[in-house]
Amino acid sequence: MEPTPEQSPHHAYPDHWEADVVLRDGGTARIRPITTDDAERLVSFYEQVSDESKYYRFFAPYPRLSDRDVHRFTHHDYVDRVGLAVTIGGEFIGTVRYDRINEQGRPASAPADEAEVAFLVQDAHQGRGVASALLEHIAAVARERAIRRFAAEVLPANTKMIKVFRDAGYTQQRSFEDGSVHLTLDLEPTEKSLAVQRGREQRAEARSVQRLLAPGSVAVIGTGRTPGGVGRTVLRNLLAAGFTGRTYAVNRAFDEGLTTLDGVPAHRSLGEIDERVDLAVIAVPAHRVPEAVADCGEHGVQGLVVLSAGYAERGSAGRELQRELVRQARSYGMRIIGPNAFGIINTAESVRLNASLAPESPARGRIGLFTQSGAIGIALLSGLHRRGAGLSSFISAGNRADVSGNDFLQYSFEDPDTDVALLYLESLGNPRKFTRLARRTAAVKPVVVVKGARHSGTNPPGHAVPVSRIPDATVSALMRQAGVIRVDTVTEMVDAGLLLADQPLPAGPRVAILGNSESLGLLTYDACLAEGLRPRPPIDLTTAASPQDFRDALAEALADGTCDAVIVTAIPWVGENGNAETGDGEVLAAALRGAAAGGPAKPVAVVHVEIGGLAEALAAASSTAAPRTRPTTLAGRPAATPGTTAPGASATTATPPASPTTATTGTTAPATDTAQPTAATPTPDTPPTTTPTTPGRIPAYPAAERAVRAMAEAVKYAQWRRQAATPGKVPEFLDDTIDEPGTAALIDTLLGPAPDPRGRPLAHDEVRELLGRYGIPVRPTLPAPDAEAAVAAAARLGYPVALKTTAPHLRHRADLGGVRLDLPDEEALRRAYGELTDLLGKPAELLPVVQAMAPRGVDTVVRASIDAAAGAILSFGLAGAPSELLGDTAHRLVPATDRDAAELIRSIKAAPVLFGWRGSAPVDTAALEELLLRLSRLVDDHPEVVSVALEPVVVAPQGITVLGASVRLAPPPPRGDLGPRRLPNY
């Protein structure tokens, strides 16, 4: 909305304050500033508020607003006086305003930093979290306008409003004065206020998805009068699945005399239906969708599944149609799956919903599936069905205009029917939020992701969100940090999902291999080594082995405390007549299931070749049976027998030792690092975990490599889960080597009063001063424009010295002769200077510098950068070819914990170089970890530091030396994750 001429042009209408929010019950509403055009809306809103609520607002009977009141409440300067409204269908359902006041409580302007705040919510909408959402947004507005505190007067009987303030998580003070409760809130976000905000966000967004997946009634809009067509197909699938709610067919073209279609009531519009419809499936041409959405909104529909195509996938005109579709739906408080969606499925016995184009509803199971692609969704449903797997829920989001993978994670986190979440994503509209939600969800159940469009990633069609420019390898590393199991193909996703849904997590990487084929066992053994597992020598049962022999061998392997998982390999066995038996898979499956059920809880996978019926029989344990529970570990998964080696230990590669708090892949640690049977303790962010597992199901694979890869992902995930149970810490560095206020002042000075939005690189001395304030000393360099200057610089610094070029095309290129080291005296320096200029060019082109030599060690590179979408990222690698040519670089999100820093330097392939490879002396990795943590703290404390490169950082056996550094400052990018909750804007 635009400001009227009455409003000061100096304080233009702040459209960035507009936001769509999800309320506590899962419905949506819009928050926006109040304008002078809202007078009639305000009066209408006030007339619908009860006398009691009016009394609580004004402390006296106040039946109607005067003209003066209406003028005061609709005229704001958006600085000292601000009003926000929550709207649904264009009408107000709640308001909040603040007025800046001085110490005496009278109206004031800046620099006064306190404001009086007051709320009013329609009684019909109280309890939906309207006031809580308004408080988040008005507090953010106040901080933007340099207001630091809110003051509020509340009657003691107004317990709901007192609870809103009390539960917000802000630092507050309360007193009782003149018959009212006086509250003062410090608006600086706290750890508690952010936790409260994110907890409300999680519950609201999960509820919004739950309303879509578990409706009490469904209307299919666009149901054809004749068989066939999208709408009629969805109606048929709803009925075939046995949907437990009411179903309606809607089409404005129905004959007036038509009352039923396929046995369900038929109507020309939603207005003819006697009850409110919860979910509408829209299957009409795109140009008719707005009419259908308006009909839904006016009749109280809670959510939409839009199957119609012709939106953002069709170009710019379609993108605008899609944006208008979302705006229209949200104006009525509805959420959308689609457009261009394939549909949704919920197999819960109490729902049995198949509102999709899938001809057959999948069996009931423990896997939740989200996909952005209808074609991929079809393939995944088919693949899971073919392998006997069941689903708990399925969402094919199409263009993902509204409901996203983030919403699905919110729902999966607390859904008791989902043990594993599988997601096929082509874009991450909000990577920072995704990693936060994925980390929390992965702490209680596996999250498996396939990322499409990895090398040509784009935003969701029609979305206006920051573009992430980080490479796919970095995205993968950040997902791993968050506990996400990132796989490359949908086949690998199904393979991993089946194992994680049906089997307990392994306690470590030790794998027993048994079967009736020595060759297949050796292939499995080699695959285990390639995936970093620790396989035991294969046990060959010979081709004469019977199902009972398999059972006995599996039972023995499971009982062995020195193995954490078992892979069974099977080929057709030889019968008594010498013929191969290929069709008796059910007997072998029963034997294997019996052994697994009777032994300790360890994962079992089967690799089979041409054994008829085996895979089906292994998966035949009823996927609709009631789940059973097993004792859980601290990580919330079934307990496994502790082993003697930490998860991830590998005997196949030279690896660095883990830090005392870290057990990473390729490390060894005491046996106490393995999972111990411990009761899981629920927390506000962690639902109770009595892990359901379907009785007797064992995943089967047609190739050893696929089974081993799935097992390796389970091992890595289990290791992450154990570490996540005791997360690392962000050190405070309380010594005198960090000067946070001084750094902030220095940055303000360097940026100046009107900083260039593109930012500015810092000069060498500025870099040294800035980094020095965070305890990161940079070895000085002195310019050497000629040989005499080089000699003078060396005299100041002391021999031995290094002579280096700093021209961009030669920087850090010792291989081109641009660096001369260990120059012991003036003669050597003059000779090197002459050789350098003779070989590479004039001093003015080379920009040579002189620097004192550092202790010998390993050259590394440390970087931090800000990505507009993902946030601050910390990176580490060895300098030169390993990182630049081979891409051997590790990444972590900022702020990094002590565990993140330890894992960061151990997760690169060249890490053994740091830990005494081939007899060399190990270097000071503790000092390197401290450097990483200090740099992480710097960019976290000061978002104006948008990029830092420390190269090289020489890590010696004792200490580190930063030889080169560059820093770029810029106005800080917005931090949407710290602001009030909101849906993506359109």
N, C-alpha and C positions, 0 to 999 in steps of 0.2 A: 504494500500500500504506500502511496506517496503522501508527503506532508502537504497541508493546506497552506495558503499564503500567510495565515495568522501565525504559523510557527516560524521561529527564528531560522533564517537560512544558515546561520552559523552552526546550528545543531540540527542537521538534516536527519530525516527519518532513518534510524539505524536498522536497516533491513537484515544485517547479520545477526540480530537478536531473534529473528524468526526461527522457529524450530518445530519439527514434528517429534512428538515423544510417545513412548508406549507407557500406558498407565498400568496400575497394579493388576487389573483384571485382564490385561492383554489387549484392550482396545487402544486406539491411537487418538491423539488430540493435537491441536496446534497451539503453540505459544507465540504471541506476537505483542509488540508494543501497542498500547491504546492510542488512538488518534482522535482528532476532533470529529471525524465522521462516525464515531461510535456512540453518539449520544442516545439514539433510539435503542441500540443493542444494550447499552448499560441500563436504561430504564426498564426494558423488558426483563433483563436478567434480574434486576433488583426486585421486581414484582413477584418473581418465582422463588425468592428466598423466604424462609419462614421467619415469623416474628422473633423466635428465639435466637436464630442466627444473626438477625439484625441487631438484637439487643447485645449479643456478644461482641459485635463489631463496633457499635457506637456507645455501649455502656448505658443505654437508655432506650426507651421505645422510639423507633424511628421508622414509621410505616412507609414513608415515601421519600424520594430524593427531591430536593428543591432544584429550581433552575440553576441556582448558584452552585449547588453540589455537583450537578451534572457538568457544568462548565469546569469546575475545579478538577473533577476526576477524569476529564477527557482532554485537558490542555496541559501539556508537559513540555519541559525544555530538554528532556532526555539527558540531563546532567544532574541537576539538583532535585528535580522532581521527575519521577519515572513511574509509569504504570504499565503492567503487563496483563494480558488476558489469556485465558485458555478457552479455545473455541472448538466446537464440534458442529458440523453443518452450518458454519458461519455464525453461530450464536454463542454468546458467552456462557460458560459454566463455572468460571472462577476468575477472580482478579487478585492482584497484589499491587501495592504501590509503596514507594518510599519517598520521604521528604528529608533532604539534608538538614541537619540541625547543628547548633553550636552547643557549647557546654551547658548553657542555661536551658536547652531544649527548645530554642526558638529557631525559625527558618534561617538558613545560612547558605553561603556559597563556599567553594574551595578557598582556603585550605582546610576548612572543617571536614573531618573525616568520619563523622557519625551520621546515621540516618535513622529515622523512625519508620518502621515497616508495619503494614497491616494487610490482612488477608480476608477474603470472603469467598466462600464456595457454596454453590447451590446445594440444598439438602439432598436432592436426588442423586448427586454425584459425590457426596461425601463418602469416604471409605475407599475411593478408587485411587488414592495417592495423588490427587490433584494439587493439594497444598504442598506436599513434599517436592513435587516437580517444580512448582512455582518458586519455592525457596531456593532450589539449586540455581535456577536461571536468574532470579533477581539478585542473588548473591554474586553471580558472575558479572552481571551488569554493574553492580555497585563497585566491585573491585576494578573494573575497567574505568570507572569514573572516580577512582582514588578514594573510595569510601572503605574504611577498614572495619567498621563495627555497625551492627544493627541494634537498635533498641526497640522493645515492644512492650506494650501494656496489655495484659490478658486477665480477664476475670477468672477467679479460682475455679468457677464452675465450668469454664470452657476447657475441659480436660483434653479434648481432641487436639486443640491448637497448641496447648502446652506440650503434648506428646510430640507433635511435629517438630517443635523447636528442640526438645530434649533429645530426640532420636537422630537429629541431623548429623551429629558427630563433631560439630564445631566446639571450640573452647567457649564456655559460657558462664555467666554469673546470674544468680537469681536472688531477688529480694522481694519482700512483701511491704507495699507502701500504699496507704490510703485505700485499702480494700481491694487492691489489684496486685497481680504478680508482675514485677518489673524484671524483664529479661534483657541481658546484653550478650550478643554473640560476636565473637571475633571471627571475621570472615576469611581469614587465612586458611586455606585447605590444610587439613591434618590427615595423618594416616587413618584415623578413625572415620573422618568425613568421607574420604575417598573409598574406604571399605564399605561404608553405608551406601554410598552412591552406587557402587558397582554391584553390591548385593541386591539393591532394588532393581537395577537394570537387569540383572540375571533373572530374577523372579518374574519381572514383567515380560521380558522377551520370551522366556520359556513358556509362560502362560499364553502368550499370543500365538505361539506355534501349537501348543496343546489344544487351543480352541479350534484351530484349523483341522487338526488330526482326529479330534474326538467330538464331532458335532452331534447334537441331538436330532438334527434334521438337515436334509440336503435338498436343494432345488437345482435341477439341471436346466439352465436357460439356453434354449436353442435346440431342444430335443426335436429331432425330425419326425414328421408324421409317418414316414415310411421307414422300414428297416435300413440300416446303414447310416453313414454319416457320423461325425464326431460325437455330437450330443447323444444320439441314440445308442452309440457304442458305450459311452460312459454310463448311461442309465442301465444298460444291460449288465455291465460289469458290477455296478452297485448291487443290483439284485442278485447276481450270481454269487457274490461274496457273502451274501446274507447280512447286509448292513442292518444293525440292530435299531437304528432310528427310523424316522419317517422320511420318505422320499417323495419328491414331487417333480413332475415334468412340466416345464414352462416354455411356451412358444406363443408369441402374439398372433401367429398365423393359424393357431388351432381353430377349428370350427366351434361355434358357440355351443353346439350340442355335444361336443366331445368332453367326457367327464373323466375317463381313465385311459391310460396308455401303458401297455405291458403290465397291467394290474396295479398301477399307482395313480393317484389323482393327477389329472391334467388341468392346467390353468393357462389363461392367456397373459397373466401378469402376477407378480408377487402379491399385489393388493387383493387378489381374490382368495389367497390362502388365509385360513382362520387363525393360524399361529405365526409367531415370528420364526423365520428361517435362520438357522445358525450359519450355514455354509452354502454359497452359491457357486456352481461350476458353470462358467460362461463359455459357450461354444457357438458364438455368432460371429459374423464378419466384423472386422475391426471397426468399420464405420458405424456399426450399431452397438458397439460395446459401451460408449458413454451413456446411451439411453438405458442399457441394462444396469450399469453401475448406479445411476441415479435412482432407478427403481429399487435396487437393493438397499442403498443408503437410506432412502425415505421409509423403508419398511423394516429397519433395524437389523439387517444382516450383519453378522460379525466378521466374516472373512470371505475372500474370493479366491477361486482358482480359475485363472484366465487361460484357456487353451488356445484362444484366437491368435493367429499369426498376423504379420503385417506391421510390425513395430520397428524397434531399433535395428533389427536384422536387415531391414530394407533401406537403410540410409538416413539422411538428415531429417526428412519429413516424418519418417517412422519414429525417429528418436523423440521428436517433439510430441507426437501422439502418445508415446510411452510416458513421457514426463507428465503430460496432462492427465493421463490415466491414473498415475500414482497420486498426483495432487487431488484429483477428484475423489478417489477412494479414501485417502487420508482425511479429507475434509469431513467425511462421515464417520470417521473412527474405525475404518476397516483396513486390514492388512491384505496384501496380494501375494499369491504365488503365481509367477509368470511375469508378463504374458508369454505366449509361445511355449507354454508348459506342457509336459506329458501327463502330469497329474500327481496324486498323492495316494498313499496306501497306509492303513493302520490295521495290523493283524490281531490286535488285542481281542480276546474273546468277547469283551463287553462292547466292542465297537464294530469290528469286521468291516472296515471301510475300504473299498477299492474305487476311488473316484479318479480313475486314470484310464488310459487307453490300453493298458496291459490286459491281454485277453484272459489271463489266468492269474488269480490272486496268489502270491507266494504263500508257502506254509508259514505257520507261526514260528518265530525263532527269536534269537537274541541279538541280531545285527540291525543297526540303523543305517540307512543309506540315503545320502544326499548327492544329487548330481545336477550340474548346470546344463547338461546336454541330454536331450530326449533320446538321441540315437545311442549314446553311451548308457543311458538308463535302461533301454531295452536290452542291450548286450549284457549288462550286469544282472538284470533280473533273470535273463535266460541262463547265464552261466551259473548263478547261485541255485536256480531251480534244478539244472542238470546235475549238479553235485549234491543235491539233497539238502541244501541249506535253507533255513527259514529266516524271515525278516521280522523285526518288530515294527519298523516304520520305513516309509520310502517317500522322498520328496524329489520331484524333478522340477527344478525352478525355472527352466527355460532362460529367458533373458535376465532373470534375477533382478527385476526392477525394485523389489521390496524385500521380501523374505530371502535371507542369504545363508551362506554357510555358517556365519557367526551366530545367527539365530538358531540354526540347527544344533550347534555346539551347546548353546544355552539350554536347549530342550534336552539334548542327550545327557547332559551332565546330571540331571536329576530324574531322568526317566527310569523307573525301576525295571522296565521291560527290555532295556537296551544294555548290553554288555560291551559292545564294540561299535564305534562310529566309523563308517566308511564315507569318504567324501571325494568326489571327482570335481575339481575346481579348475576353471580356466582363467580366473582372475581373483585377486585379493583386494577388494575395494578398500579395506581398512586393515593393512597388515599388522599394525601395532596392536589393535584390538584382537585380531585373530590369534596372534601369538599368546596374548594374555589369557584368552578364553581356552585355547588349546592346552596351555600349560596346566590350567586348573582342571580341565576335563581329563587330561591324560594322567593326572595324579590318581584318578579313581577308575578309569577304564581306558582301553586303548583307542587311539585316534589314528586311522590310516588314511593317507591322502595321496591321490594322484593329481599332479598339477599339469594340466594341458597348456598348450601355447607357451611353453617354457622359454622359448627363444624369440617369441614375437608377442609377448604378453601385452594385453591391452586392458583398459578398464571395462567393467561391465557395460554393455551397450546402453547408452542413455544416461550414464552416471556422471556426475560432476564431482570427482574426488581427486586428491593429489595423485600424480603419476609417480609410481615407484621406478627408479632407474637402477636399482641394485641388480647384479647378475643373478642368474638362476642358481649358481653354486652357493651364493650368499643366502638366498632364500632357503635353500635346502639346509644349510648350516643353522639358520635361525629356527627352522622347524624342528631340527634335531634338539636344539637347546630347549625348546618348549615341550619336548617329549613326543612330538609327532613322528609317526612311522611314515616316512616319505618313500614311496615306491615309484617306479617308472611307468608301469603299465597297469591296465585294469585287471589283467590276468594275475599279476603279482598282488594286486590289492585283494582279489578274491582268495588267493592262496593264503595270504597272511591273515585275512579276516576269518577264514574257516578255522585255522589253528588257534587264533586268539579267542574265538568265541567258544570253542569246544574243549580246549585243554587248559590246564593250569599253567602259570608262568614258570619257566625254568629257573632254578636257583643259581645257575652258572652255565658255562660254555661247554661242559664235558658231555659228549654225546656217545652213547653206545649204539653200535650198528650191528644188526643181526638179520639173517635171511638165508634163503636157499640158493643164492647165486653168488659165487665168489666175485665175479666180474662186476655185477651190479653193486655189491658191497664196496669194491674198490672205487668205483665211480662216486659213490656216496661219500666215501672217505676223502677223496680228493676235493670234492665240492665243499666239504666241511672245512678243510684247510684253507681253501680259497676264500671262504667267508669269515675267516678268523675264529672258527670254533676249534675245540680241542677234542677230536674224535679218538675213541679207543680203537684198537685194531678190530676190524670186522670179524664177527663170529659167523662162520660158514656152517649152516645146518645141512648142507648138501641138498641136491635136488630130490633126494628120497625123503626129505623131511615131511612129516604129516602135520596137520593142524595142531595136534596135541604137542608135537615137538616145538612148534612156534609158541604155543601158549606157555610151555615150561620155560623156554628161553626168554620170553618177554617178562615173565614173572621174576625170573632170576635177575635180569638186567634192572628192572624197576627196584628191586630190593637192594641192589648194590649201592652203597653210600658214596661210591666214587664216580657216579655218573648222574647227570642232571636231566637228561632227556634221552629218548630212544627213537631211532629211526629203523623201521622194519622194512626190509626189501623182499619182494616176493615175485617169483616167476611161476608159470605153470609147473606143478610138480609131477613126478613120474609115478604112475600108479603101479599096481601089482603086475599088470599085464605089459608093463614097459611103455604104455602110451601116456602122453602128456595129458594131465587133467586140467582143463581150462575153465570148466563151468561150475565148479564147486566153491565159488567165492563165499557163499553164505556160511559154509562150515568154517572156513578160515576166519571170516569176520567175527563169528561167534566166539571162536577161540581167543582172538586178540582182544575183543571187548571184555571177555571174562577175565583175562589176565590183568588188563588195565584197571578194571573195577576192583579187583582184589588187592592191588598193590599200592604203594605210596603214590601220592598225587604228583606225578611227573608228566610232562607232555610226551605224547606219542604221535608219530606221523608214519604213514605207510606209503612206500613207493612200490607200485605194482606194474607189471607188464603183461598185458593180455590175459588177465584172469577174469573171466566172465562173472559179472555180478558182484565182484568184491567191493568196488567203490560204492555201489548202491547199497549193499548190505551194511557196510561200515557206517553209512550215513542214515541208515533206515531206523535207527533208534528214534522213536517218535519225537519230531521237532515240536509237536504241540503238547507234549507231556509237561506236567508241572515241574518246574526246575527244582533241583536239589541244591543244597548248600554244603560247602566244605569249610573247614577251618581256614581263616584268612591270615595272611602275613601282615606286617605293618603296612605294606604297600596295598593291602586290600585284596590280594589274590590268594588262591588256595595255597596252603602251606606245602612246601617241598622239603625233601630231606636235605639238610645242610651238607655241603661238601667241604673240601679242604682248600679250594682255590677260589679266589674272588671272581665274580662275573667278569667276563671279558678277557680273562687271562689267556695268553696265546703262547704256544711253544714254537711257533713257526717263524717269528720275525724278531729282530733285535728291537727292543722297546725301552722307553724311559721308565724309571720307577715312578709309581704314583705318589702324589703328595699324601700326607697322612689323612686328609679328608676326602681323598678322591680315589676311586677305583675305576679307571677307564679302560676301554678296550685296549688290549695289549699290555696290561699291567698285572702284577701279582701283589697280593696283600694277604694278611693273616686270614685264617679261616673264619674269624669272627665277622668278616664282611659279608658272608653269605646270609641269605634270608633265614630268619629264625621264626618259628611259629609264635606269633604275637597277635593279640586281639587288636583289631583296627580301632582307633579312637576317632569317632566322628567329630568334626569341627563345623562351624557355620558354613564353611566353603566345601566341606567334604561330607556327602551323605553317607549314612551307615553302609558298609560294604559286606554284606553276606553274599558272596559271589555265586550267582547261579551258573550251573553247568548242566548241559543236557546229558542225561544218562547214556553212557555207552557210545557216544559219537566219537569216531576217530577220523580225522581228515586223511584222504587218500590223494596221491599225486601220480601222474603218469610219467614223471621224470625226476631223477634224483636231485637235479639242480634246483627244481622248483620247491621241493620239500625242504631242502637244506636252506635255501634262501629265506623261506618263511620261518624256519626255526631260528635262523640267525637274527632276523628282525625281532623275534620274541625274546631272544637272549639280550639284545641291546636295550629293548624296551624295559625288560624286567630290571636290568641294571639301573636304568634311568629312574625307575619307580623307587628302587631302594634308596637312591641318592636323594630323590625328591622328598622322601619322608623326613630327612634331616637336611634342609636346604642350607646353602652357603650364606654368608653374611657379607654385607657391604661395609668394609672397615671405615671407621670414623676418622682415622688419622688425626688424633687429637694433639699431635706435637706442633711445634712452632713452624713446621715447614710448609704449612698450608695457610694461606691468607685469603680467605674467601671474600671478605668485604673489600680488601685492598685490590683484589683482582677485578671485582665488579666496578670499582671506581676507575681503574686503569682502562677497562674495556669501554666504559662510557667516554673517557677522554679520547681513546683511539678512534672510536666510531664518530665522535663529534655530535653536535646538536641535530644535524640533518643527515643521517647516514645514508649512503648509497644503497638502495635495495639489493644491488648486485654484490655488495660487500667489498672488502679490500684485503689484499695480502699484507702481512706485516713484514717490516724490515728485520734484518738479522738481530739487531739490538733489541727491537721491540719483542721479537719472539723469545729471546733469552730472558727478558724481564718478566714476560707473562708466564712462561713455563716455570721460571724460578720461583714464583710465588706459590706454586703447587709442589715444590720439592723436586722439580725435574730440571737439573742443571744441564745446560748445553755448552759443550766445549767451545770456547771463543775461536773465531777465525778473523784474520786480518787481511785486508785487500793488498794485493801485490801487483800494481799496474806496471811495475818495471822491476828489474833485478835488484836495484838498490832498495826499493821499498820492501821486497821480499826479505832481504838480509836484515833490514831494520825490524821487520815483524818477527823474524826468528829470534833476534836478540831479545825482544820483549817477552816472547813466549818460552824461550829456552829450547835448546836442542835435546834430542832429535826432533825433527819436524816433518810434516807432510806438505807437499805442494800439490794443489788440486785445482782443476778448472771448474768453474761454476756455470758455464754456458749451458743453456737447457739441453742442447743436443749432445753434450759430453758429460753431463752431471751423473755421478755414480757409475761412470763407464771406465773402470780401470783397464778393461780389455782393449780399449782404444788408445791407451797410453795417456789418459787424462789425469792420472793419479800417480804421484811418485812418493814412496814411503821411506821412512827411516833414513832421512837425510841427516847425517851426523854433524856436519859442520858447514861453514860458509862456502867452502870450495865445492862441496857436493851440491849445495843448494843452487849456486850460480850455474853449475854445469847442467843440473836438471832443468833450470829455468830456460837456458838456451836451447836444450833439446826439445823442450815442450813447445816453445814458440816456433822453432824451426820445423817441427813435425806437423803441428796442428793449426798454426795461424798466429796472427798478431795478438798481443795482450788484450787489446780492446775487444777482440772477438771472443777470447777465451775466458776473460774475467777471472784470472787466477787468484787464489787465496792461500795463505799459510796457516797451518794449524799444528799445535803441539801433538806429538804422537800419543796414542792411547795404548793401554796394555793390550796385548794380543788376545784374541778370543774369536767368537763366532759372530759374524755380521748378521744382524736381523733387521727387520723393518716393522714398525708399529704405527698403525694409523687409526684415526677416528674420524667419522664423517656423519653428517646428518642427511638422511633420506627424507624427502617430504612426506612420504607415506609410512615408512617403517620406523622412522625415528633415528636415534643415534646408534651407530654400529661401531664396535671395536674390532680391529683386525690385526692379525699377527702372521708373520712368515719369515723365512730366511731371506736375506737380501740377495738380489741378483737373479740368476736363472731359476732357482726353485720356485720363487713367487711370481716372477715376471713371465717366464717362459712356460713353466709347468702348471702355473696356477695353484701351487701348493700353499694356500692361505686359509687360515681358520678365522671364524667370525663369531661374535657374541653381541647380544643386545646390551645396551647401557641402561641402567647402572649394572656393572659386572660385580658379581660376588667373588669372594676369595676362591670358591670352588670353580667358578667360571674362568678365572685367570689361570688356575692350575690346569684345567682341561684345555684351555686355549693353546698353551704352548706344547701340550702333549698330543694334540689331535692332528697336527700336520704330519705328512708322511715322512718328512725329513727330521722329525723330532729326535731320533737317536743321536744325531750330531751333537745335540745339547747335553747328552747324558753319557759321554764317554765312548762313542762309537769307534771301533777298531783300536781301542787302547788309548785314545786321546783323553785328556783330562776333562772331567765333567765341568760345566760352567755353572755360574751362580744363578740358577733358575729362581731362587727365592727373591733376589734383587730384581729379576726380570718381572716376576709376578707383581711385585710392589709397584714397579713402573706402570704396568698395565692398569692397576687399580687406581693409581694417582691420575692417569690420563682419563680413565673412565669418570672419575669424580669431577675432573675439570669440565668435561663437556656436559655432564649431568647438571652441575651447579650453574653453568653459564651457557645457555643455549645459543648465545651469540657466537660462540666458537663453533663454526659450522664445519671446519675441517682442520685436522692436524696430521702431519706426516713426520715421523721421527725416523730418519734414514741417513746413514746406518746407525743402529744401536749395537755397539760392540759389547758382547757379554763375555766377560773374562772369568777365569776360575774364582776370582774374588772381585765382585763389583761389576758395574756396567758403566759405559760411557756413551752419551748421546753426542754423535759427531755432527749431525746435520738435522735441522728441523725447519718446517714451514707451517705457518698458521694463517688461516683466513677467518676474518670476522665479518659478520653480516647481521642485520636485524633478525631476531630469532623467528623461525617459522612457527605458526600456531601449533599448540599442543591440544588437539581435540580430546585426547584421552584424559586430560586433567580438567577439562571443562564440564559443564552440565551434560547429562546424557541427552542424546538426540539421534534421530534417524538421519541417513544421508539426505542432503538437500536436493530439491528439484526446482 
